[in-house]
Amino acid sequence: MRVAIMTDNVRVYYLATKVLKEYGIPFLSLRVGERIPYDVEVVLTGEKDKVEFPVKVIVRDENFIDDLLARLEGRKRFQNVFIAIDPPGDRPGVSVVADGRVIEVHRLKSPPKDVEPVVGLLEKYPTAKLKVGNGAKRQRTMMLKALGEVLGHDYPIIIVNESRTTPKVGGGVESSSVVDIVASINIGLREGRETTIGDVLEVKEPTKKEIEHIKRRSRELSGNITISSRLAREVALGNLTLEEAIEIHRRGRSR
C-alpha cells in the first residue's frame, strides 16, 4: 500500500478518499499516532494534523492529486502539463496530460461556449499549457472567443494538427464519447504551434462554399429551415452557433 491517509479531520478524510477512489488509487486509513507500515511511500494528512513522515501531501482541496501523483513517480512536480481540447463533436473531449501521462479526462456539456470546465482545469493546474486541435473551424473559433473573454486574447495556446487523432470505433453513444476523449488525449501528446488566442481569432471572411455548407446544415438540423447568408456568415465567423442562427431565423419569420 503506497498511500496512507492519516488525519483526525473528517473533511480531509472525506476529500482524500473521494479523490483516491476516483483515480483508482488503493490506500490505507490510519489515525494520527498509529504506526505507519514500511511499504507506505506517501502520507496524506491535514494542515493541523501532527504527522511526522518524510513524504507528506497536505490535503486542502481536491487539487492535492497533482502533487500526490508526481511524488508517486518520484518527482516533486510534473515538468510539463497540457490541457488539450478536441473541438469537434456534440460534447468535445478535454484531457489533462502531464509528462506524457493521462491524469484526467472530461467532456464539455454545452459546447462551444461552455468553457468553464477548461478554466477550472487551468486553475487546478496553474503551470499547464492549453492545446487546441485545429479542426472544426467554427466550433474552435467560438470556443476560443469564449476563452478569450475569460483569459484575455493575449493568452498563450498551442494549436495542434489533429489529423489522425480520432480513432475508428464501433457506433453508438458510448463509442462517440470514447472517440472524443481519445482524440483530446492524442492532441495533448502532440507537438504544435505556439500562438495566442487573439492571433488565432484573426479569421478570414468565409468563402461562398462555407456559407452554402452552413445553410445546408441548417436544413439538416432543423428539418425545414434554411438560414440566410447573413446568419450563415455570423455562424462561420464564430459569432453564433448554428442553433442560435436557426432560432433567430425562426423568430424573424414568425413576426
PyRosetta script that sets phi, psi and omega in degrees:
from pyrosetta import init, pose_from_sequence

init()
pose = pose_from_sequence("MRVAIMTDNVRVYYLATKVLKEYGIPFLSLRVGERIPYDVEVVLTGEKDKVEFPVKVIVRDENFIDDLLARLEGRKRFQNVFIAIDPPGDRPGVSVVADGRVIEVHRLKSPPKDVEPVVGLLEKYPTAKLKVGNGAKRQRTMMLKALGEVLGHDYPIIIVNESRTTPKVGGGVESSSVVDIVASINIGLREGRETTIGDVLEVKEPTKKEIEHIKRRSRELSGNITISSRLAREVALGNLTLEEAIEIHRRGRSR")
pose.set_psi(1, 110.0)
pose.set_omega(1, -173.2)
pose.set_phi(2, -84.4)
pose.set_psi(2, -19.9)
pose.set_omega(2, -175.6)
pose.set_phi(3, -122.7)
pose.set_psi(3, 135.3)
pose.set_omega(3, 175.4)
pose.set_phi(4, -127.9)
pose.set_psi(4, 141.7)
pose.set_omega(4, 172.8)
pose.set_phi(5, -102.1)
pose.set_psi(5, 121.1)
pose.set_omega(5, 179.7)
pose.set_phi(6, -128.4)
pose.set_psi(6, 103.1)
pose.set_omega(6, -177.9)
pose.set_phi(7, -160.2)
pose.set_psi(7, 154.1)
pose.set_omega(7, 172.0)
pose.set_phi(8, -106.9)
pose.set_psi(8, 5.7)
pose.set_omega(8, -178.2)
pose.set_phi(9, -95.4)
pose.set_psi(9, 118.6)
pose.set_omega(9, -176.6)
pose.set_phi(10, -62.1)
pose.set_psi(10, -41.9)
pose.set_omega(10, -179.0)
pose.set_phi(11, -64.1)
pose.set_psi(11, -43.8)
pose.set_omega(11, 178.9)
pose.set_phi(12, -60.9)
pose.set_psi(12, -43.6)
pose.set_omega(12, -179.3)
pose.set_phi(13, -63.9)
pose.set_psi(13, -42.7)
pose.set_omega(13, 179.9)
pose.set_phi(14, -61.9)
pose.set_psi(14, -48.2)
pose.set_omega(14, -179.6)
pose.set_phi(15, -61.0)
pose.set_psi(15, -45.6)
pose.set_omega(15, -177.5)
pose.set_phi(16, -63.0)
pose.set_psi(16, -47.5)
pose.set_omega(16, -178.2)
pose.set_phi(17, -66.3)
pose.set_psi(17, -39.1)
pose.set_omega(17, -179.6)
pose.set_phi(18, -59.0)
pose.set_psi(18, -49.8)
pose.set_omega(18, -176.9)
pose.set_phi(19, -70.2)
pose.set_psi(19, -41.5)
pose.set_omega(19, 180.0)
pose.set_phi(20, -61.8)
pose.set_psi(20, -39.7)
pose.set_omega(20, 178.0)
pose.set_phi(21, -66.5)
pose.set_psi(21, -38.9)
pose.set_omega(21, 178.4)
pose.set_phi(22, -61.4)
pose.set_psi(22, -35.9)
pose.set_omega(22, -178.1)
pose.set_phi(23, -92.3)
pose.set_psi(23, -0.8)
pose.set_omega(23, 179.2)
pose.set_phi(24, 67.6)
pose.set_psi(24, 31.6)
pose.set_omega(24, -179.3)
pose.set_phi(25, -97.5)
pose.set_psi(25, 117.9)
pose.set_omega(25, 178.6)
pose.set_phi(26, -67.3)
pose.set_psi(26, 150.1)
pose.set_omega(26, -178.0)
pose.set_phi(27, -150.5)
pose.set_psi(27, 164.8)
pose.set_omega(27, 178.2)
pose.set_phi(28, -116.7)
pose.set_psi(28, 136.3)
pose.set_omega(28, 178.8)
pose.set_phi(29, -100.2)
pose.set_psi(29, 127.1)
pose.set_omega(29, -178.7)
pose.set_phi(30, -133.5)
pose.set_psi(30, 149.6)
pose.set_omega(30, 172.1)
pose.set_phi(31, -87.8)
pose.set_psi(31, 153.3)
pose.set_omega(31, 177.8)
pose.set_phi(32, -60.0)
pose.set_psi(32, 128.7)
pose.set_omega(32, -179.7)
pose.set_phi(33, 103.1)
pose.set_psi(33, -18.2)
pose.set_omega(33, 178.4)
pose.set_phi(34, -71.5)
pose.set_psi(34, 157.4)
pose.set_omega(34, 179.3)
pose.set_phi(35, -72.3)
pose.set_psi(35, 134.9)
pose.set_omega(35, 179.9)
pose.set_phi(36, -92.3)
pose.set_psi(36, 121.1)
pose.set_omega(36, -178.7)
pose.set_phi(37, -57.0)
pose.set_psi(37, 155.7)
pose.set_omega(37, -175.2)
pose.set_phi(38, -64.7)
pose.set_psi(38, -27.5)
pose.set_omega(38, -175.3)
pose.set_phi(39, -87.9)
pose.set_psi(39, 2.2)
pose.set_omega(39, 176.6)
pose.set_phi(40, -78.4)
pose.set_psi(40, 129.0)
pose.set_omega(40, -178.8)
pose.set_phi(41, -102.6)
pose.set_psi(41, -32.3)
pose.set_omega(41, -177.7)
pose.set_phi(42, -135.8)
pose.set_psi(42, 136.9)
pose.set_omega(42, 177.2)
pose.set_phi(43, -111.6)
pose.set_psi(43, 127.3)
pose.set_omega(43, 173.1)
pose.set_phi(44, -94.1)
pose.set_psi(44, 130.6)
pose.set_omega(44, -176.4)
pose.set_phi(45, -151.0)
pose.set_psi(45, 172.1)
pose.set_omega(45, 179.1)
pose.set_phi(46, -94.2)
pose.set_psi(46, 166.1)
pose.set_omega(46, -178.0)
pose.set_phi(47, -61.7)
pose.set_psi(47, -34.6)
pose.set_omega(47, -175.1)
pose.set_phi(48, -95.2)
pose.set_psi(48, -4.5)
pose.set_omega(48, 177.9)
pose.set_phi(49, -76.4)
pose.set_psi(49, 131.9)
pose.set_omega(49, 179.2)
pose.set_phi(50, -90.8)
pose.set_psi(50, 91.3)
pose.set_omega(50, -176.8)
pose.set_phi(51, -123.0)
pose.set_psi(51, 126.7)
pose.set_omega(51, 177.4)
pose.set_phi(52, -102.1)
pose.set_psi(52, 113.1)
pose.set_omega(52, 178.1)
pose.set_phi(53, -161.0)
pose.set_psi(53, 141.2)
pose.set_omega(53, -175.2)
pose.set_phi(54, -59.0)
pose.set_psi(54, -38.7)
pose.set_omega(54, -177.0)
pose.set_phi(55, -120.9)
pose.set_psi(55, 104.1)
pose.set_omega(55, -179.7)
pose.set_phi(56, -120.7)
pose.set_psi(56, 148.0)
pose.set_omega(56, 172.2)
pose.set_phi(57, -124.9)
pose.set_psi(57, 122.7)
pose.set_omega(57, -179.8)
pose.set_phi(58, -82.3)
pose.set_psi(58, 129.1)
pose.set_omega(58, -179.8)
pose.set_phi(59, -95.9)
pose.set_psi(59, 105.9)
pose.set_omega(59, 175.8)
pose.set_phi(60, -104.8)
pose.set_psi(60, -37.8)
pose.set_omega(60, 177.0)
pose.set_phi(61, -154.6)
pose.set_psi(61, -170.2)
pose.set_omega(61, -175.4)
pose.set_phi(62, -69.1)
pose.set_psi(62, -12.0)
pose.set_omega(62, -178.5)
pose.set_phi(63, -71.2)
pose.set_psi(63, -5.2)
pose.set_omega(63, 179.3)
pose.set_phi(64, -61.9)
pose.set_psi(64, -20.2)
pose.set_omega(64, -174.1)
pose.set_phi(65, -62.3)
pose.set_psi(65, -34.2)
pose.set_omega(65, 179.0)
pose.set_phi(66, -59.6)
pose.set_psi(66, -49.2)
pose.set_omega(66, 180.0)
pose.set_phi(67, -64.8)
pose.set_psi(67, -40.8)
pose.set_omega(67, -179.1)
pose.set_phi(68, -63.4)
pose.set_psi(68, -48.2)
pose.set_omega(68, -179.1)
pose.set_phi(69, -61.8)
pose.set_psi(69, -38.6)
pose.set_omega(69, 178.6)
pose.set_phi(70, -64.7)
pose.set_psi(70, -41.5)
pose.set_omega(70, -179.2)
pose.set_phi(71, -70.2)
pose.set_psi(71, -33.7)
pose.set_omega(71, 176.4)
pose.set_phi(72, -65.8)
pose.set_psi(72, -23.9)
pose.set_omega(72, 176.6)
pose.set_phi(73, -90.4)
pose.set_psi(73, 3.0)
pose.set_omega(73, 176.6)
pose.set_phi(74, 86.2)
pose.set_psi(74, 14.3)
pose.set_omega(74, 178.4)
pose.set_phi(75, -126.4)
pose.set_psi(75, 152.7)
pose.set_omega(75, -179.6)
pose.set_phi(76, -73.7)
pose.set_psi(76, -35.0)
pose.set_omega(76, 179.7)
pose.set_phi(77, -149.1)
pose.set_psi(77, 156.7)
pose.set_omega(77, 174.0)
pose.set_phi(78, -68.6)
pose.set_psi(78, 143.0)
pose.set_omega(78, -179.9)
pose.set_phi(79, -81.6)
pose.set_psi(79, -42.6)
pose.set_omega(79, -177.3)
pose.set_phi(80, -132.2)
pose.set_psi(80, 118.0)
pose.set_omega(80, 179.7)
pose.set_phi(81, -119.6)
pose.set_psi(81, 129.4)
pose.set_omega(81, 179.1)
pose.set_phi(82, -126.0)
pose.set_psi(82, 135.9)
pose.set_omega(82, 171.0)
pose.set_phi(83, -105.5)
pose.set_psi(83, 115.7)
pose.set_omega(83, -171.7)
pose.set_phi(84, -112.4)
pose.set_psi(84, 139.7)
pose.set_omega(84, -178.9)
pose.set_phi(85, -123.1)
pose.set_psi(85, 132.5)
pose.set_omega(85, 171.6)
pose.set_phi(86, -103.9)
pose.set_psi(86, 100.3)
pose.set_omega(86, -170.5)
pose.set_phi(87, -60.7)
pose.set_psi(87, -36.9)
pose.set_omega(87, -173.6)
pose.set_phi(88, -66.0)
pose.set_psi(88, 167.0)
pose.set_omega(88, 173.8)
pose.set_phi(89, 98.6)
pose.set_psi(89, 164.1)
pose.set_omega(89, 178.3)
pose.set_phi(90, -67.7)
pose.set_psi(90, -33.7)
pose.set_omega(90, 178.7)
pose.set_phi(91, -135.8)
pose.set_psi(91, 89.7)
pose.set_omega(91, -175.5)
pose.set_phi(92, -54.0)
pose.set_psi(92, 145.0)
pose.set_omega(92, 177.9)
pose.set_phi(93, -83.8)
pose.set_psi(93, 144.5)
pose.set_omega(93, 177.1)
pose.set_phi(94, -132.4)
pose.set_psi(94, 134.1)
pose.set_omega(94, 178.8)
pose.set_phi(95, -134.4)
pose.set_psi(95, 154.8)
pose.set_omega(95, 172.8)
pose.set_phi(96, -113.2)
pose.set_psi(96, 117.4)
pose.set_omega(96, -179.1)
pose.set_phi(97, -117.5)
pose.set_psi(97, 119.6)
pose.set_omega(97, -177.7)
pose.set_phi(98, -120.7)
pose.set_psi(98, 118.9)
pose.set_omega(98, -179.6)
pose.set_phi(99, 50.9)
pose.set_psi(99, 42.8)
pose.set_omega(99, 177.8)
pose.set_phi(100, 78.8)
pose.set_psi(100, 6.3)
pose.set_omega(100, -178.4)
pose.set_phi(101, -115.7)
pose.set_psi(101, 135.9)
pose.set_omega(101, 178.9)
pose.set_phi(102, -78.5)
pose.set_psi(102, 120.3)
pose.set_omega(102, -177.0)
pose.set_phi(103, -95.5)
pose.set_psi(103, -44.3)
pose.set_omega(103, 177.0)
pose.set_phi(104, -159.5)
pose.set_psi(104, 159.0)
pose.set_omega(104, -179.5)
pose.set_phi(105, -134.9)
pose.set_psi(105, 153.5)
pose.set_omega(105, -179.5)
pose.set_phi(106, -147.9)
pose.set_psi(106, 168.0)
pose.set_omega(106, 168.7)
pose.set_phi(107, -130.5)
pose.set_psi(107, 132.2)
pose.set_omega(107, 179.5)
pose.set_phi(108, -70.5)
pose.set_psi(108, 141.0)
pose.set_omega(108, -175.3)
pose.set_phi(109, -83.6)
pose.set_psi(109, -42.1)
pose.set_omega(109, -174.7)
pose.set_phi(110, -130.8)
pose.set_psi(110, 68.2)
pose.set_omega(110, -178.6)
pose.set_phi(111, -74.3)
pose.set_psi(111, 165.1)
pose.set_omega(111, -0.8)
pose.set_phi(112, -94.7)
pose.set_psi(112, 2.7)
pose.set_omega(112, -176.3)
pose.set_phi(113, -90.1)
pose.set_psi(113, -8.8)
pose.set_omega(113, -179.5)
pose.set_phi(114, -83.8)
pose.set_psi(114, 89.7)
pose.set_omega(114, -177.4)
pose.set_phi(115, -110.3)
pose.set_psi(115, 4.8)
pose.set_omega(115, -178.5)
pose.set_phi(116, -57.0)
pose.set_psi(116, -42.7)
pose.set_omega(116, 178.0)
pose.set_phi(117, -60.9)
pose.set_psi(117, -36.0)
pose.set_omega(117, 179.3)
pose.set_phi(118, -67.3)
pose.set_psi(118, -43.8)
pose.set_omega(118, 178.3)
pose.set_phi(119, -62.4)
pose.set_psi(119, -39.1)
pose.set_omega(119, 177.4)
pose.set_phi(120, -61.6)
pose.set_psi(120, -39.6)
pose.set_omega(120, 178.9)
pose.set_phi(121, -68.0)
pose.set_psi(121, -37.1)
pose.set_omega(121, 177.5)
pose.set_phi(122, -64.6)
pose.set_psi(122, -32.6)
pose.set_omega(122, 175.9)
pose.set_phi(123, -73.6)
pose.set_psi(123, -36.0)
pose.set_omega(123, -179.8)
pose.set_phi(124, -69.2)
pose.set_psi(124, -37.2)
pose.set_omega(124, 179.4)
pose.set_phi(125, -118.4)
pose.set_psi(125, 82.5)
pose.set_omega(125, -171.9)
pose.set_phi(126, -63.7)
pose.set_psi(126, -19.4)
pose.set_omega(126, 178.8)
pose.set_phi(127, -94.1)
pose.set_psi(127, 1.7)
pose.set_omega(127, -174.5)
pose.set_phi(128, -71.3)
pose.set_psi(128, 149.7)
pose.set_omega(128, 172.7)
pose.set_phi(129, -107.7)
pose.set_psi(129, 148.4)
pose.set_omega(129, -175.5)
pose.set_phi(130, -97.4)
pose.set_psi(130, 123.6)
pose.set_omega(130, 176.0)
pose.set_phi(131, -111.4)
pose.set_psi(131, 136.7)
pose.set_omega(131, -179.4)
pose.set_phi(132, -131.7)
pose.set_psi(132, 132.5)
pose.set_omega(132, 176.5)
pose.set_phi(133, -66.5)
pose.set_psi(133, 149.9)
pose.set_omega(133, -175.2)
pose.set_phi(134, -89.5)
pose.set_psi(134, 3.8)
pose.set_omega(134, 179.8)
pose.set_phi(135, -84.7)
pose.set_psi(135, -179.6)
pose.set_omega(135, 176.6)
pose.set_phi(136, 48.4)
pose.set_psi(136, 67.5)
pose.set_omega(136, -172.8)
pose.set_phi(137, -51.3)
pose.set_psi(137, -48.2)
pose.set_omega(137, -176.5)
pose.set_phi(138, -66.3)
pose.set_psi(138, -46.8)
pose.set_omega(138, 179.4)
pose.set_phi(139, -62.9)
pose.set_psi(139, -40.9)
pose.set_omega(139, 179.8)
pose.set_phi(140, -63.4)
pose.set_psi(140, -42.4)
pose.set_omega(140, -179.2)
pose.set_phi(141, -62.5)
pose.set_psi(141, -46.1)
pose.set_omega(141, -179.8)
pose.set_phi(142, -64.7)
pose.set_psi(142, -39.4)
pose.set_omega(142, 179.0)
pose.set_phi(143, -65.1)
pose.set_psi(143, -42.8)
pose.set_omega(143, -180.0)
pose.set_phi(144, -67.8)
pose.set_psi(144, -34.0)
pose.set_omega(144, 175.5)
pose.set_phi(145, -62.8)
pose.set_psi(145, -42.6)
pose.set_omega(145, 179.0)
pose.set_phi(146, -66.0)
pose.set_psi(146, -40.9)
pose.set_omega(146, 177.6)
pose.set_phi(147, -66.2)
pose.set_psi(147, -38.8)
pose.set_omega(147, -180.0)
pose.set_phi(148, -62.5)
pose.set_psi(148, -33.8)
pose.set_omega(148, 178.5)
pose.set_phi(149, -65.8)
pose.set_psi(149, -28.6)
pose.set_omega(149, -178.8)
pose.set_phi(150, -93.1)
pose.set_psi(150, -45.8)
pose.set_omega(150, -172.1)
pose.set_phi(151, -93.3)
pose.set_psi(151, -20.0)
pose.set_omega(151, -174.1)
pose.set_phi(152, 99.0)
pose.set_psi(152, 146.1)
pose.set_omega(152, -176.1)
pose.set_phi(153, -75.9)
pose.set_psi(153, -10.1)
pose.set_omega(153, 175.9)
pose.set_phi(154, -93.1)
pose.set_psi(154, 8.4)
pose.set_omega(154, -179.2)
pose.set_phi(155, -68.1)
pose.set_psi(155, 130.4)
pose.set_omega(155, -177.7)
pose.set_phi(156, -74.0)
pose.set_psi(156, 139.4)
pose.set_omega(156, 175.2)
pose.set_phi(157, -139.2)
pose.set_psi(157, 167.6)
pose.set_omega(157, 176.8)
pose.set_phi(158, -121.2)
pose.set_psi(158, 120.1)
pose.set_omega(158, 177.9)
pose.set_phi(159, -90.6)
pose.set_psi(159, 126.9)
pose.set_omega(159, -174.5)
pose.set_phi(160, -116.8)
pose.set_psi(160, 136.1)
pose.set_omega(160, 173.7)
pose.set_phi(161, -69.2)
pose.set_psi(161, 114.6)
pose.set_omega(161, -174.0)
pose.set_phi(162, -96.8)
pose.set_psi(162, 13.1)
pose.set_omega(162, 177.0)
pose.set_phi(163, -62.0)
pose.set_psi(163, 135.0)
pose.set_omega(163, -179.9)
pose.set_phi(164, 65.1)
pose.set_psi(164, 21.3)
pose.set_omega(164, 174.2)
pose.set_phi(165, -89.9)
pose.set_psi(165, -18.0)
pose.set_omega(165, -176.9)
pose.set_phi(166, -93.6)
pose.set_psi(166, 119.1)
pose.set_omega(166, -179.4)
pose.set_phi(167, -76.7)
pose.set_psi(167, 159.9)
pose.set_omega(167, 175.2)
pose.set_phi(168, -97.4)
pose.set_psi(168, 120.1)
pose.set_omega(168, 178.4)
pose.set_phi(169, -133.4)
pose.set_psi(169, 173.9)
pose.set_omega(169, 179.7)
pose.set_phi(170, -65.9)
pose.set_psi(170, 168.9)
pose.set_omega(170, -177.8)
pose.set_phi(171, -74.0)
pose.set_psi(171, 173.4)
pose.set_omega(171, 177.2)
pose.set_phi(172, 113.1)
pose.set_psi(172, 163.0)
pose.set_omega(172, -177.7)
pose.set_phi(173, -64.2)
pose.set_psi(173, -44.5)
pose.set_omega(173, -177.6)
pose.set_phi(174, -61.8)
pose.set_psi(174, -42.3)
pose.set_omega(174, -179.8)
pose.set_phi(175, -65.4)
pose.set_psi(175, -34.8)
pose.set_omega(175, 177.8)
pose.set_phi(176, -61.9)
pose.set_psi(176, -43.4)
pose.set_omega(176, 179.3)
pose.set_phi(177, -64.9)
pose.set_psi(177, -37.7)
pose.set_omega(177, 178.4)
pose.set_phi(178, -64.5)
pose.set_psi(178, -43.6)
pose.set_omega(178, -179.5)
pose.set_phi(179, -58.5)
pose.set_psi(179, -48.0)
pose.set_omega(179, -179.1)
pose.set_phi(180, -60.0)
pose.set_psi(180, -43.1)
pose.set_omega(180, -177.1)
pose.set_phi(181, -70.9)
pose.set_psi(181, -44.9)
pose.set_omega(181, 179.7)
pose.set_phi(182, -62.2)
pose.set_psi(182, -40.1)
pose.set_omega(182, 178.3)
pose.set_phi(183, -60.5)
pose.set_psi(183, -41.8)
pose.set_omega(183, 179.4)
pose.set_phi(184, -66.4)
pose.set_psi(184, -36.0)
pose.set_omega(184, 177.5)
pose.set_phi(185, -64.1)
pose.set_psi(185, -45.0)
pose.set_omega(185, 179.2)
pose.set_phi(186, -62.3)
pose.set_psi(186, -36.2)
pose.set_omega(186, 176.2)
pose.set_phi(187, -64.8)
pose.set_psi(187, -41.1)
pose.set_omega(187, 179.4)
pose.set_phi(188, -63.6)
pose.set_psi(188, -26.4)
pose.set_omega(188, -178.0)
pose.set_phi(189, -89.5)
pose.set_psi(189, -10.8)
pose.set_omega(189, -177.4)
pose.set_phi(190, -93.4)
pose.set_psi(190, 155.1)
pose.set_omega(190, 171.6)
pose.set_phi(191, -77.2)
pose.set_psi(191, 161.3)
pose.set_omega(191, 179.9)
pose.set_phi(192, -155.7)
pose.set_psi(192, -172.3)
pose.set_omega(192, -178.8)
pose.set_phi(193, -100.8)
pose.set_psi(193, 123.9)
pose.set_omega(193, -179.0)
pose.set_phi(194, -79.2)
pose.set_psi(194, 133.8)
pose.set_omega(194, 180.0)
pose.set_phi(195, -155.8)
pose.set_psi(195, -159.2)
pose.set_omega(195, 175.6)
pose.set_phi(196, -129.2)
pose.set_psi(196, 163.4)
pose.set_omega(196, 178.0)
pose.set_phi(197, -58.1)
pose.set_psi(197, -44.2)
pose.set_omega(197, -178.3)
pose.set_phi(198, -61.0)
pose.set_psi(198, -40.5)
pose.set_omega(198, -179.5)
pose.set_phi(199, -64.4)
pose.set_psi(199, -39.8)
pose.set_omega(199, -179.4)
pose.set_phi(200, -68.4)
pose.set_psi(200, -32.2)
pose.set_omega(200, -176.6)
pose.set_phi(201, -78.5)
pose.set_psi(201, 0.3)
pose.set_omega(201, 173.7)
pose.set_phi(202, -76.3)
pose.set_psi(202, 66.9)
pose.set_omega(202, -173.7)
pose.set_phi(203, -80.6)
pose.set_psi(203, 147.6)
pose.set_omega(203, 179.3)
pose.set_phi(204, -84.7)
pose.set_psi(204, 162.1)
pose.set_omega(204, 177.3)
pose.set_phi(205, -60.3)
pose.set_psi(205, 131.9)
pose.set_omega(205, -178.2)
pose.set_phi(206, -63.7)
pose.set_psi(206, 148.4)
pose.set_omega(206, 179.2)
pose.set_phi(207, -79.1)
pose.set_psi(207, 165.6)
pose.set_omega(207, 177.3)
pose.set_phi(208, -60.9)
pose.set_psi(208, -36.9)
pose.set_omega(208, 179.5)
pose.set_phi(209, -63.4)
pose.set_psi(209, -41.8)
pose.set_omega(209, 178.3)
pose.set_phi(210, -64.0)
pose.set_psi(210, -43.0)
pose.set_omega(210, 179.6)
pose.set_phi(211, -60.3)
pose.set_psi(211, -46.6)
pose.set_omega(211, -179.3)
pose.set_phi(212, -65.1)
pose.set_psi(212, -35.9)
pose.set_omega(212, 177.7)
pose.set_phi(213, -64.0)
pose.set_psi(213, -41.2)
pose.set_omega(213, 179.9)
pose.set_phi(214, -67.2)
pose.set_psi(214, -40.3)
pose.set_omega(214, 178.4)
pose.set_phi(215, -63.9)
pose.set_psi(215, -39.2)
pose.set_omega(215, 177.5)
pose.set_phi(216, -65.6)
pose.set_psi(216, -39.2)
pose.set_omega(216, 178.3)
pose.set_phi(217, -65.5)
pose.set_psi(217, -32.7)
pose.set_omega(217, 178.7)
pose.set_phi(218, -65.1)
pose.set_psi(218, -37.0)
pose.set_omega(218, 177.0)
pose.set_phi(219, -67.3)
pose.set_psi(219, -42.5)
pose.set_omega(219, -179.7)
pose.set_phi(220, -64.2)
pose.set_psi(220, -39.9)
pose.set_omega(220, -176.3)
pose.set_phi(221, -75.6)
pose.set_psi(221, -40.2)
pose.set_omega(221, -175.6)
pose.set_phi(222, -90.6)
pose.set_psi(222, -25.4)
pose.set_omega(222, -178.1)
pose.set_phi(223, 97.0)
pose.set_psi(223, -34.1)
pose.set_omega(223, -177.4)
pose.set_phi(224, -150.4)
pose.set_psi(224, 8.8)
pose.set_omega(224, -176.0)
pose.set_phi(225, -113.1)
pose.set_psi(225, 128.2)
pose.set_omega(225, 172.1)
pose.set_phi(226, -112.0)
pose.set_psi(226, 112.1)
pose.set_omega(226, -177.3)
pose.set_phi(227, -69.6)
pose.set_psi(227, 160.8)
pose.set_omega(227, -178.6)
pose.set_phi(228, -71.8)
pose.set_psi(228, 163.2)
pose.set_omega(228, 177.5)
pose.set_phi(229, -63.1)
pose.set_psi(229, -33.5)
pose.set_omega(229, 178.8)
pose.set_phi(230, -63.9)
pose.set_psi(230, -45.9)
pose.set_omega(230, 178.6)
pose.set_phi(231, -67.6)
pose.set_psi(231, -38.1)
pose.set_omega(231, 178.3)
pose.set_phi(232, -61.6)
pose.set_psi(232, -37.1)
pose.set_omega(232, 177.3)
pose.set_phi(233, -63.2)
pose.set_psi(233, -42.7)
pose.set_omega(233, 178.9)
pose.set_phi(234, -62.6)
pose.set_psi(234, -36.5)
pose.set_omega(234, 176.7)
pose.set_phi(235, -65.6)
pose.set_psi(235, -45.4)
pose.set_omega(235, -178.8)
pose.set_phi(236, -62.1)
pose.set_psi(236, -35.1)
pose.set_omega(236, -179.8)
pose.set_phi(237, -80.7)
pose.set_psi(237, -5.8)
pose.set_omega(237, 178.2)
pose.set_phi(238, 84.8)
pose.set_psi(238, 14.6)
pose.set_omega(238, 179.8)
pose.set_phi(239, -85.9)
pose.set_psi(239, -21.1)
pose.set_omega(239, 178.9)
pose.set_phi(240, -138.5)
pose.set_psi(240, 150.9)
pose.set_omega(240, 167.8)
pose.set_phi(241, -81.4)
pose.set_psi(241, 162.4)
pose.set_omega(241, 178.5)
pose.set_phi(242, -62.9)
pose.set_psi(242, -37.7)
pose.set_omega(242, 178.7)
pose.set_phi(243, -62.8)
pose.set_psi(243, -41.2)
pose.set_omega(243, 179.1)
pose.set_phi(244, -65.5)
pose.set_psi(244, -40.2)
pose.set_omega(244, 179.7)
pose.set_phi(245, -64.2)
pose.set_psi(245, -40.7)
pose.set_omega(245, 178.3)
pose.set_phi(246, -63.2)
pose.set_psi(246, -42.3)
pose.set_omega(246, -179.4)
pose.set_phi(247, -66.3)
pose.set_psi(247, -39.6)
pose.set_omega(247, 177.4)
pose.set_phi(248, -62.7)
pose.set_psi(248, -43.6)
pose.set_omega(248, 178.2)
pose.set_phi(249, -62.3)
pose.set_psi(249, -42.9)
pose.set_omega(249, -178.9)
pose.set_phi(250, -63.8)
pose.set_psi(250, -43.5)
pose.set_omega(250, 179.8)
pose.set_phi(251, -65.1)
pose.set_psi(251, -40.3)
pose.set_omega(251, -179.2)
pose.set_phi(252, -66.5)
pose.set_psi(252, -34.9)
pose.set_omega(252, -179.6)
pose.set_phi(253, -74.2)
pose.set_psi(253, -26.5)
pose.set_omega(253, -175.7)
pose.set_phi(254, -83.3)
pose.set_psi(254, -7.9)
pose.set_omega(254, -178.8)
pose.set_phi(255, -77.0)
pose.dump_pdb("model.pdb")
